[in-house]
C-alpha cells in the first residue's frame, strides 16, 4: 500500500479534486463556465454536469475571456477553463482587461501532469525548454492569486484561498490544474462549510477616526456632492452609497465607468461628470463643490475625458476598496465599505446642506423622418426605447461616449470597458452578461441585453453571435455601420486606410451562425423615420432571441465627448517631453 493509498483511506469524505473545485464554483454563485476544450482539460470538464454547472463552449479563448468578464459583472463572479499554453495565452488579453477593471474571474488552466512536468518532456503546447511554469508566471501579473494544484495535501486550501482572493479583491485568479490531479482524492467534508467571502474588517479605531474626520468636513460643507465611479460597483458598496443618498439627498453624479451605478430616476441624480466633456450644469456643480465625496474612483484618461478633471484635492474625499484619502491625508488599509456604513449611521442630517442637482434637459425629438441618423440624435432618442431592468453594453468607441447622454430607466445595468478599452470586448461581454441574467432568472424572465457595437469592433469577435444563438439568449445588437474605427480616426488618420474596414452584410450574420426565423431576426435602418418605426415595433421589442440591427451613421460623425477625449489623447501621443 502506497502512502497515497493510506492518505486516501484517512479521508472522511473522499472527493475527486475536479468535483471539489467545480462544487466550490457552484457554491460561490457560478452556474455557467466559459472556455474551450483542450486535451489537458478534457477529463476535468466531465465533472461539470455532476456539480450543477453548464458548459458554455465559446468560439475562441479570447472571446471566452470577454464573455467571462461580462458574466461576472452581472452575476458577481465567473469562471473560464482553457488549456495549457495555446489556450490560456489566447485568453490573456481578456483576463488582463478584467484585472485592470476589477472584475473577478477564476481562470482554470488544464496543464500537463506533474510527472510530465518533473521529467521536462518535450510536449506539445510548450516552448520546448522544459519550463512548465512560464505561462503561469506570465499570468501572475494579471492575477491577484496563483494556485498550482500539484500536491493533494494542499489542494483544498489552495482552491479555497484562490476563490476568496478572487471575490474579496474583485480581480482574476489563476489555477493551474495538472491532468494527474483531476481524479486525486481530497477531503470532501470541507465542502459542507462555505468559503468565507466576507471582507476583512477595518481596525475599529482607525475606521472611527476616518469617519469622524469625514463627518466633520461633510457637516461643514456648503455645497457637497457625491461622485460614484467604477470601483463602487466592482467592490459592492452601492447599497451603502444609495443609503447615503437617501439619508442626505445630496446631489450625486457618476463617471463614465460608473454609469448605471446610481438609479438615474432618483431625484438626487445629476448626470455624468467627465471633466470638460460634462454637460455645463454638471461641470459647474461638481467643480464648484466645496466637498466632493468620490467613491471608488478610477481616474483613467478616457474616464476623465483626457484627464480634464478640475477637482481640488483640498476639497476631495476619496474612498477606495483598500484605502481612504481625506484631503491630503491617506489612510492605508481602511476600506470604504465599513467607512460608508458608519457615515450613514452617524451623520447628522440637520447639518448636511443638499442643493438640488442640475435639471436633466431632454432634447426635443421632432425628427425629419428622411434625415440621416446622427450620433447626437440617436443617443438622446434611445432612452425612450430602453426599459427598466435592461442590461446595456457599449463598445469602446462612439457607443461608449455616446451613451453618456442617455438617461437610463431604473434598474438598468450598464457595462463598458472604458479603462482597458479592448475593441471587440463588448460582443463577448454581451454573450456573458445575457447568459448571466438567464442563469439568475431563467429563460422566460431574463432581462433584455442590448449591445451597441461598432462595425470595426464587431469584426474582431463576431463569432460569439453563434454562442448567443446556441444558448437562446435574449439579445438586441445595434451595429453602428460607419465604415471603420471612428475613435481612431479622431485620434489620428481621419482618412487613413488603416482605419477602414471591409463592409460586411451584417444582416446575414445570424443565418451564417445558425439562426432561424424563430431564433434570430435582422433589420436595417438608415433614416430617422426608419429608426422610429423600428423602436416602436412591438415584435422587435417583445420577441425573444437575437435581433441584429444595421444602424447606418455618417463616417465622420461622433459624440462631442469622443472628439474632446480623442483630441487630448492625440496631444499626449505627440508629446516629446
C-alpha positions as CSV (number, residue, x, y, z in Angstrom):
1,X,0.0,0.0,0.0
2,X,1.4,3.4,-1.0
3,X,1.5,6.5,1.1
4,X,-1.1,7.9,-1.3
5,X,-3.4,5.0,-0.6
6,X,-3.0,5.4,3.2
7,X,-3.8,9.1,2.9
8,X,-6.9,8.4,0.9
9,X,-8.1,5.9,3.5
10,X,-7.8,8.6,6.2
11,X,-10.2,10.9,4.4
12,X,-13.6,11.1,6.0
13,X,-15.5,12.0,2.7
14,X,-13.2,11.5,-0.2
15,X,-13.9,13.5,-3.3
16,X,-12.1,14.0,-6.6
17,X,-10.3,17.3,-7.0
18,X,-12.3,18.3,-10.1
19,X,-15.5,17.7,-8.2
20,X,-14.3,19.7,-5.3
21,X,-13.2,22.6,-7.5
22,X,-16.4,22.8,-9.5
23,X,-18.6,22.4,-6.4
24,X,-16.9,25.4,-4.9
25,X,-17.6,27.4,-8.1
26,X,-21.2,26.5,-7.8
27,X,-21.3,27.4,-4.1
28,X,-20.0,31.0,-4.8
29,X,-22.7,31.6,-7.4
30,X,-21.3,30.5,-10.7
31,X,-23.7,28.4,-12.9
32,X,-22.1,28.5,-16.3
33,X,-18.4,28.0,-17.2
34,X,-16.9,29.7,-20.3
35,X,-13.9,28.4,-22.2
36,X,-12.8,25.9,-24.8
37,X,-11.9,22.2,-24.5
38,X,-8.3,21.1,-24.9
39,X,-6.6,17.8,-24.3
40,X,-5.2,18.9,-20.9
41,X,-8.7,19.9,-19.5
42,X,-11.0,17.3,-21.1
43,X,-11.3,14.9,-18.1
44,X,-11.9,17.8,-15.8
45,X,-14.7,19.0,-18.0
46,X,-16.5,15.7,-17.5
47,X,-17.2,16.8,-13.9
48,X,-19.2,19.9,-14.8
49,X,-22.7,18.4,-15.1
50,X,-22.3,16.4,-11.8
51,X,-21.7,19.7,-9.9
52,X,-24.6,21.6,-11.5
53,X,-22.5,23.7,-13.9
54,X,-23.3,24.3,-17.5
55,X,-20.5,24.3,-20.2
56,X,-20.8,27.3,-22.5
57,X,-18.3,26.4,-25.2
58,X,-17.1,29.6,-26.9
59,X,-15.6,30.1,-30.3
60,X,-12.1,31.0,-29.1
61,X,-10.4,31.7,-25.8
62,X,-10.2,35.5,-26.2
63,X,-14.0,35.6,-26.7
64,X,-14.4,33.3,-23.7
65,X,-12.4,35.7,-21.5
66,X,-14.5,38.7,-22.7
67,X,-17.7,36.6,-22.0
68,X,-16.5,35.6,-18.5
69,X,-15.9,39.3,-17.9
70,X,-19.5,40.2,-18.9
71,X,-20.9,37.3,-16.9
72,X,-19.0,38.4,-13.7
73,X,-20.3,41.9,-14.0
74,X,-23.9,40.7,-13.9
75,X,-23.6,37.5,-11.8
76,X,-20.8,38.7,-9.4
77,X,-18.1,36.2,-10.4
78,X,-17.3,33.9,-13.2
79,X,-15.0,31.1,-14.4
80,X,-13.2,30.2,-17.6
81,X,-11.4,26.9,-18.4
82,X,-8.7,26.9,-21.0
83,X,-5.9,24.5,-22.0
84,X,-2.1,24.9,-21.4
85,X,-0.2,27.4,-23.4
86,X,-2.1,27.9,-26.7
87,X,-5.5,28.3,-24.9
88,X,-4.6,30.3,-21.9
89,X,-2.4,32.7,-23.9
90,X,-5.3,33.4,-26.2
91,X,-7.3,34.4,-23.2
92,X,-4.7,36.7,-21.6
93,X,-5.9,39.9,-23.2
94,X,-9.4,39.4,-21.8
95,X,-8.1,38.4,-18.4
96,X,-5.8,41.5,-18.3
97,X,-8.8,43.7,-19.0
98,X,-10.6,42.1,-16.1
99,X,-7.7,42.7,-13.9
100,X,-7.4,46.4,-14.8
101,X,-11.1,46.9,-14.4
102,X,-11.5,45.0,-11.2
103,X,-13.6,42.0,-12.5
104,X,-13.4,38.7,-10.6
105,X,-12.7,35.8,-13.0
106,X,-11.5,32.3,-12.0
107,X,-9.1,31.2,-14.8
108,X,-8.6,27.4,-14.6
109,X,-5.9,26.1,-16.9
110,X,-5.6,22.3,-17.6
111,X,-1.9,21.6,-17.8
112,X,0.4,18.6,-18.3
113,X,0.7,16.1,-15.4
114,X,3.1,16.7,-12.6
115,X,5.1,13.6,-13.8
116,X,5.5,15.2,-17.3
117,X,6.5,18.5,-15.7
118,X,9.1,16.9,-13.5
119,X,10.5,15.0,-16.4
120,X,10.7,18.1,-18.6
121,X,9.2,16.3,-21.5
122,X,9.1,17.9,-25.0
123,X,5.3,18.1,-25.0
124,X,3.0,19.9,-27.5
125,X,1.8,23.4,-26.4
126,X,5.1,24.0,-24.6
127,X,8.1,26.2,-25.6
128,X,10.3,23.1,-25.7
129,X,12.6,24.3,-22.9
130,X,11.3,22.1,-20.1
131,X,9.9,25.0,-18.1
132,X,6.2,24.4,-17.4
133,X,5.8,27.5,-15.2
134,X,6.4,30.1,-17.9
135,X,2.8,30.7,-18.7
136,X,1.7,30.8,-15.0
137,X,4.5,33.4,-14.5
138,X,3.1,35.4,-17.3
139,X,-0.4,35.4,-15.7
140,X,0.9,36.2,-12.2
141,X,1.0,39.9,-13.1
142,X,-2.7,39.9,-14.1
143,X,-4.0,37.7,-11.2
144,X,-4.4,38.5,-7.5
145,X,-3.6,34.9,-6.7
146,X,-1.9,31.9,-8.5
147,X,-2.6,28.4,-7.4
148,X,-0.6,25.4,-8.8
149,X,-2.5,22.3,-7.8
150,X,0.4,19.9,-7.6
151,X,0.0,18.4,-4.1
152,X,-3.3,16.7,-3.0
153,X,-2.5,17.6,0.6
154,X,-2.6,21.3,-0.2
155,X,-5.1,21.5,-3.0
156,X,-8.3,22.2,-1.0
157,X,-6.6,25.0,0.9
158,X,-5.3,26.4,-2.4
159,X,-8.7,26.4,-4.1
160,X,-10.5,28.0,-1.2
161,X,-7.8,30.7,-0.8
162,X,-7.8,31.5,-4.5
163,X,-11.6,31.8,-4.7
164,X,-11.7,34.0,-1.6
165,X,-9.0,36.3,-3.0
166,X,-10.9,36.5,-6.3
167,X,-14.1,37.6,-4.6
168,X,-12.6,40.0,-2.0
169,X,-10.2,41.7,-4.3
170,X,-12.6,41.6,-7.3
171,X,-9.8,40.5,-9.7
172,X,-8.9,37.4,-11.6
173,X,-7.1,34.4,-10.1
174,X,-5.1,31.7,-12.0
175,X,-5.5,28.0,-11.1
176,X,-3.0,25.6,-12.8
177,X,-4.7,22.1,-12.9
178,X,-2.4,19.2,-13.9
179,X,-4.1,16.2,-15.6
180,X,-3.0,13.7,-12.9
181,X,-4.6,15.8,-10.1
182,X,-8.1,15.8,-11.6
183,X,-9.1,12.5,-10.1
184,X,-7.0,12.5,-6.9
185,X,-8.9,12.2,-3.7
186,X,-9.1,15.1,-1.2
187,X,-11.2,15.8,1.8
188,X,-14.8,16.5,0.7
189,X,-16.0,17.2,4.2
190,X,-14.8,20.8,3.7
191,X,-17.5,21.4,1.2
192,X,-20.0,21.4,4.0
193,X,-18.5,24.7,5.2
194,X,-18.9,27.6,2.7
195,X,-15.9,29.7,1.8
196,X,-15.8,32.8,3.9
197,X,-16.3,35.7,1.4
198,X,-16.7,38.5,3.9
199,X,-14.4,41.5,3.5
200,X,-11.7,41.9,6.1
201,X,-12.9,44.3,8.8
202,X,-11.2,47.6,9.3
203,X,-9.4,48.3,12.5
204,X,-12.2,49.9,14.6
205,X,-10.2,52.7,16.0
206,X,-8.7,53.7,12.6
207,X,-12.1,53.4,10.9
208,X,-13.8,55.5,13.6
209,X,-11.1,58.2,13.2
210,X,-11.6,58.4,9.4
211,X,-15.3,58.5,9.8
212,X,-15.1,61.3,12.4
213,X,-12.8,63.3,10.1
214,X,-15.1,62.9,7.1
215,X,-18.2,63.8,9.0
216,X,-16.6,67.0,10.3
217,X,-15.9,68.1,6.7
218,X,-19.3,66.9,5.5
219,X,-21.2,68.8,8.2
220,X,-19.2,72.0,7.5
221,X,-19.6,71.9,3.7
222,X,-21.9,74.3,1.9
223,X,-22.0,72.6,-1.5
224,X,-21.1,68.9,-1.0
225,X,-21.7,66.3,-3.8
226,X,-21.1,62.6,-4.3
227,X,-19.2,61.2,-7.3
228,X,-19.6,57.5,-8.0
229,X,-17.1,55.6,-10.1
230,X,-16.4,52.0,-11.3
231,X,-14.9,50.5,-8.2
232,X,-18.0,51.4,-6.2
233,X,-19.8,48.9,-8.4
234,X,-17.0,46.3,-8.5
235,X,-16.4,46.3,-4.8
236,X,-20.0,46.1,-3.9
237,X,-20.7,49.4,-2.0
238,X,-23.7,50.6,-4.0
239,X,-26.1,49.7,-1.2
240,X,-24.2,52.0,1.2
241,X,-24.0,54.7,-1.4
242,X,-27.7,54.6,-2.0
243,X,-28.4,54.7,1.7
244,X,-26.2,57.8,2.0
245,X,-28.1,59.5,-0.9
246,X,-31.5,58.6,0.7
247,X,-30.5,59.9,4.1
248,X,-28.8,63.1,2.9
249,X,-30.4,63.9,-0.5
250,X,-27.0,65.0,-1.7
251,X,-26.6,65.6,-5.4
252,X,-24.9,62.5,-6.9
253,X,-23.0,62.2,-10.2
254,X,-21.3,59.3,-11.9
255,X,-18.3,59.0,-14.1
256,X,-18.5,57.2,-17.5
257,X,-17.3,54.0,-15.9
258,X,-19.7,54.4,-13.0
259,X,-22.8,54.9,-15.2
260,X,-25.8,52.9,-14.0
261,X,-24.2,52.6,-10.6
262,X,-26.8,55.1,-9.4
263,X,-30.5,54.9,-10.1
264,X,-30.8,57.6,-12.8
265,X,-34.5,58.2,-12.0
266,X,-33.6,59.3,-8.4
267,X,-34.3,63.0,-7.8
268,X,-30.7,63.4,-6.5
269,X,-29.1,62.1,-9.7
270,X,-27.4,64.9,-11.6
271,X,-25.7,63.2,-14.6
272,X,-22.3,62.1,-15.9
273,X,-19.2,64.0,-14.8
274,X,-16.2,63.7,-17.2
275,X,-14.3,67.0,-16.8
276,X,-14.5,69.2,-19.9
277,X,-16.8,66.7,-21.6
278,X,-19.6,67.1,-19.0
279,X,-22.8,68.9,-19.5
280,X,-22.4,72.6,-18.5
281,X,-24.7,72.3,-15.4
282,X,-22.9,69.1,-14.3
283,X,-19.4,70.6,-14.7
284,X,-20.4,73.7,-12.8
285,X,-21.9,71.9,-9.9
286,X,-19.2,69.3,-9.4
287,X,-16.2,71.6,-9.9
288,X,-17.9,74.3,-7.9
289,X,-18.4,72.0,-4.9
290,X,-16.5,72.6,-1.7
291,X,-16.5,68.9,-0.9
292,X,-16.5,66.0,-3.4
293,X,-17.0,62.6,-1.8
294,X,-15.6,60.3,-4.5
295,X,-16.4,56.6,-4.2
296,X,-14.3,54.0,-6.0
297,X,-12.6,56.4,-8.4
298,X,-10.6,55.1,-11.4
299,X,-9.2,58.3,-13.0
300,X,-8.0,56.9,-16.3
301,X,-7.7,59.2,-19.4
302,X,-10.9,58.1,-21.1
303,X,-12.9,58.1,-17.9
304,X,-11.9,61.7,-17.2
305,X,-12.1,62.9,-20.8
306,X,-8.4,63.3,-21.2
307,X,-7.5,64.0,-17.5
308,X,-9.7,67.1,-17.7
309,X,-11.0,66.9,-14.1
310,X,-10.8,70.2,-12.3
311,X,-11.2,69.0,-8.7
312,X,-9.0,70.2,-5.9
313,X,-7.5,67.6,-3.6
314,X,-8.1,70.0,-0.7
315,X,-11.9,69.7,-1.4
316,X,-11.9,65.9,-2.0
317,X,-12.5,62.7,-0.1
318,X,-11.5,59.6,-2.0
319,X,-12.9,56.3,-0.7
320,X,-11.4,53.1,-2.1
321,X,-11.5,49.3,-1.6
322,X,-8.3,49.2,0.3
323,X,-7.6,52.8,1.5
324,X,-9.1,56.2,2.0
325,X,-7.8,59.7,1.3
326,X,-9.2,62.7,3.1
327,X,-7.9,65.8,1.6
328,X,-4.1,65.3,1.7
329,X,-4.2,62.6,4.4
330,X,-4.1,58.9,3.3
331,X,-5.3,56.0,5.4
332,X,-3.9,52.7,4.1
333,X,-5.9,49.6,4.9
334,X,-9.1,51.4,5.8
335,X,-11.7,50.0,3.4
336,X,-14.5,52.1,2.1
337,X,-17.4,49.7,2.8
338,X,-17.1,50.0,6.6
339,X,-16.4,53.7,6.4
340,X,-19.5,54.4,4.3
341,X,-21.8,52.3,6.5
342,X,-20.7,54.2,9.6
343,X,-21.0,57.6,7.8
344,X,-24.6,56.7,7.0
345,X,-25.3,55.6,10.6
346,X,-23.7,58.5,12.3
347,X,-24.2,61.6,10.2
348,X,-26.4,64.4,11.5
349,X,-28.9,65.1,8.7
350,X,-29.7,68.6,10.1
351,X,-26.1,69.6,9.4
352,X,-25.9,68.4,5.8
353,X,-26.6,71.0,3.1
354,X,-28.1,69.4,0.0
355,X,-28.5,71.5,-3.1
356,X,-30.8,70.3,-6.0
357,X,-28.9,68.7,-8.9
358,X,-29.0,70.3,-12.3
359,X,-32.1,69.6,-14.3
360,X,-32.0,66.9,-17.0
361,X,-32.8,68.6,-20.3
362,X,-34.2,66.1,-22.8
363,X,-33.7,67.5,-26.3
364,X,-36.9,67.8,-28.3
365,X,-37.5,64.9,-30.6
366,X,-39.2,66.2,-33.7
367,X,-37.2,64.3,-36.3
368,X,-37.2,64.8,-40.0
369,X,-38.2,61.3,-41.0
370,X,-36.0,61.3,-44.1
371,X,-32.9,62.7,-42.3
372,X,-29.9,60.5,-41.7
373,X,-29.2,59.3,-38.2
374,X,-26.5,61.2,-36.3
375,X,-24.9,60.3,-33.0
376,X,-26.4,63.2,-31.1
377,X,-29.9,62.4,-32.2
378,X,-29.5,58.6,-31.6
379,X,-28.2,58.7,-28.0
380,X,-30.8,61.3,-26.9
381,X,-33.5,59.1,-28.5
382,X,-32.6,55.7,-27.3
383,X,-33.5,56.3,-23.7
384,X,-37.2,56.0,-24.6
385,X,-36.5,52.6,-26.1
386,X,-34.8,51.2,-23.0
387,X,-36.8,49.5,-20.3
388,X,-36.5,49.2,-16.6
389,X,-34.0,46.3,-15.8
390,X,-32.3,46.2,-19.2
391,X,-28.6,45.4,-19.5
392,X,-26.9,47.9,-21.7
393,X,-23.4,47.2,-23.2
394,X,-21.5,49.8,-25.1
395,X,-18.3,49.1,-27.1
396,X,-15.1,51.1,-27.0
397,X,-15.7,53.9,-29.5
398,X,-18.7,56.1,-30.3
399,X,-21.0,53.9,-28.2
400,X,-19.0,54.3,-25.1
401,X,-19.0,58.0,-25.3
402,X,-22.5,58.5,-26.8
403,X,-24.3,56.6,-24.1
404,X,-23.2,59.3,-21.6
405,X,-26.0,61.3,-22.9
406,X,-28.6,58.6,-22.5
407,X,-30.8,58.8,-19.4
408,X,-31.4,55.2,-18.1
409,X,-34.7,53.9,-16.6
410,X,-34.5,52.4,-13.1
411,X,-32.5,49.2,-12.5
412,X,-30.6,49.3,-15.8
413,X,-27.1,47.7,-15.6
414,X,-24.6,49.4,-17.9
415,X,-21.4,47.6,-18.9
416,X,-18.4,49.3,-20.6
417,X,-14.7,48.8,-20.8
418,X,-13.5,52.4,-20.7
419,X,-10.2,51.8,-19.0
420,X,-8.8,48.7,-20.7
421,X,-10.6,49.6,-23.9
422,X,-10.0,46.4,-26.0
423,X,-12.2,46.7,-29.1
424,X,-14.3,43.6,-29.6
425,X,-14.7,43.1,-25.8
426,X,-18.4,44.1,-25.9
427,X,-19.5,41.2,-28.2
428,X,-18.1,38.6,-25.8
429,X,-19.2,40.6,-22.7
430,X,-22.7,40.7,-24.2
431,X,-22.9,36.9,-24.5
432,X,-21.6,36.5,-20.9
433,X,-24.0,39.2,-19.5
434,X,-27.0,37.7,-21.3
435,X,-26.2,34.2,-20.0
436,X,-25.7,35.5,-16.5
437,X,-29.2,37.0,-16.4
438,X,-30.6,33.8,-17.9
439,X,-28.8,31.9,-15.1
440,X,-30.3,34.2,-12.5
441,X,-33.9,34.4,-13.7
442,X,-34.4,31.6,-16.2
443,X,-35.0,31.9,-20.0
444,X,-38.5,33.4,-19.7
445,X,-37.7,36.1,-17.1
446,X,-34.2,37.0,-18.2
447,X,-33.5,40.7,-18.6
448,X,-33.0,42.1,-22.1
449,X,-29.4,42.6,-23.1
450,X,-28.8,45.4,-25.5
451,X,-25.4,45.8,-27.3
452,X,-24.3,49.0,-29.1
453,X,-21.4,47.8,-31.2
454,X,-19.2,49.5,-33.9
455,X,-18.8,47.7,-37.2
456,X,-15.0,47.7,-36.8
457,X,-15.2,46.3,-33.3
458,X,-17.7,43.6,-34.3
459,X,-15.4,42.1,-36.8
460,X,-12.9,41.2,-34.1
461,X,-15.2,38.9,-32.1
462,X,-18.3,38.4,-34.3
463,X,-18.2,34.6,-33.8
464,X,-19.9,34.9,-30.3
465,X,-23.2,35.6,-32.1
466,X,-23.2,31.9,-32.7
467,X,-22.9,31.3,-28.9
468,X,-25.8,33.7,-28.2
469,X,-28.0,31.7,-30.7
470,X,-26.8,28.4,-29.3
471,X,-27.9,29.3,-25.8
472,X,-31.1,31.1,-26.8
473,X,-30.1,34.3,-25.3
474,X,-32.3,37.4,-25.4
475,X,-30.1,39.9,-27.1
476,X,-30.5,43.0,-29.3
477,X,-27.4,44.2,-31.2
478,X,-27.2,47.6,-32.8
479,X,-24.3,47.5,-35.3
480,X,-23.2,51.1,-35.9
481,X,-22.2,51.0,-39.5
482,X,-19.9,54.0,-40.2
483,X,-17.1,52.4,-42.2
484,X,-14.4,51.7,-39.6
485,X,-12.7,52.8,-36.5
486,X,-14.1,56.3,-35.7
487,X,-12.4,56.8,-32.4
488,X,-9.0,56.0,-34.1
489,X,-9.9,58.5,-36.9
490,X,-10.3,61.3,-34.4
491,X,-7.0,60.4,-32.7
492,X,-5.1,60.2,-35.9
493,X,-5.7,59.3,-39.6
494,X,-9.2,60.6,-40.4
495,X,-8.9,59.3,-44.0
496,X,-6.2,56.7,-43.5
497,X,-6.8,53.3,-45.0
498,X,-5.8,51.5,-41.8
499,X,-8.9,52.9,-40.1
500,X,-11.1,51.4,-42.7
501,X,-12.9,48.0,-42.5
502,X,-14.5,45.9,-45.2
503,X,-18.2,46.4,-45.4
504,X,-19.9,43.1,-44.4
505,X,-23.5,42.1,-45.0
506,X,-24.2,42.2,-41.3
507,X,-27.9,41.3,-41.7
508,X,-26.8,37.9,-43.0
509,X,-24.7,37.1,-39.9
510,X,-27.5,35.5,-37.8
511,X,-28.2,33.0,-40.6
512,X,-24.5,32.3,-41.1
513,X,-24.2,31.5,-37.4
514,X,-27.1,29.1,-37.2
515,X,-30.0,31.4,-36.6
516,X,-33.5,30.6,-37.9
517,X,-36.7,32.7,-38.3
518,X,-37.7,31.7,-34.8
519,X,-34.3,32.3,-33.1
520,X,-33.0,35.4,-34.9
521,X,-34.1,38.4,-36.9
522,X,-32.2,41.1,-38.8
523,X,-33.1,44.7,-39.6
524,X,-31.6,47.8,-41.3
525,X,-32.2,51.4,-40.6
526,X,-30.8,54.4,-42.5
527,X,-33.1,57.3,-41.7
528,X,-34.6,58.7,-38.5
529,X,-38.1,57.6,-39.7
530,X,-36.9,54.0,-40.1
531,X,-35.4,54.1,-36.7
532,X,-38.5,55.5,-35.1
533,X,-40.6,52.8,-36.8
534,X,-38.3,50.0,-35.6
535,X,-38.1,51.2,-32.0
536,X,-41.9,51.4,-31.8
537,X,-42.4,47.9,-33.4
538,X,-43.9,45.6,-30.8
539,X,-42.5,42.4,-32.3
540,X,-39.0,43.9,-32.3
541,X,-39.3,44.9,-28.7
542,X,-41.0,41.8,-27.3
543,X,-39.8,38.9,-29.3
544,X,-37.2,36.6,-27.7
545,X,-33.9,35.6,-29.2
546,X,-31.4,37.6,-31.2
547,X,-32.3,40.8,-33.0
548,X,-29.5,42.4,-35.1
549,X,-29.9,45.9,-36.4
550,X,-27.7,47.5,-39.1
551,X,-27.7,51.2,-37.9
552,X,-26.1,53.5,-40.5
553,X,-24.4,56.7,-39.4
554,X,-22.1,59.1,-41.2
555,X,-18.4,58.1,-41.3
556,X,-17.0,61.2,-39.6
557,X,-19.9,61.8,-37.1
558,X,-19.0,61.2,-33.5
559,X,-20.2,62.3,-30.0
560,X,-18.6,65.6,-28.8
561,X,-17.2,63.8,-25.7
562,X,-15.3,61.4,-28.0
563,X,-13.9,64.3,-30.1
564,X,-12.6,66.1,-26.9
565,X,-11.1,62.9,-25.5
566,X,-9.5,61.9,-28.8
567,X,-8.0,65.3,-29.2
568,X,-6.5,65.1,-25.7
569,X,-5.1,61.6,-26.5
570,X,-3.6,62.8,-29.7
571,X,-1.8,65.7,-27.9
572,X,-0.4,63.2,-25.3
573,X,0.8,60.9,-28.1
574,X,2.6,63.8,-29.7
575,X,4.4,64.9,-26.5
576,X,8.2,64.7,-26.6
577,X,8.9,65.7,-23.0
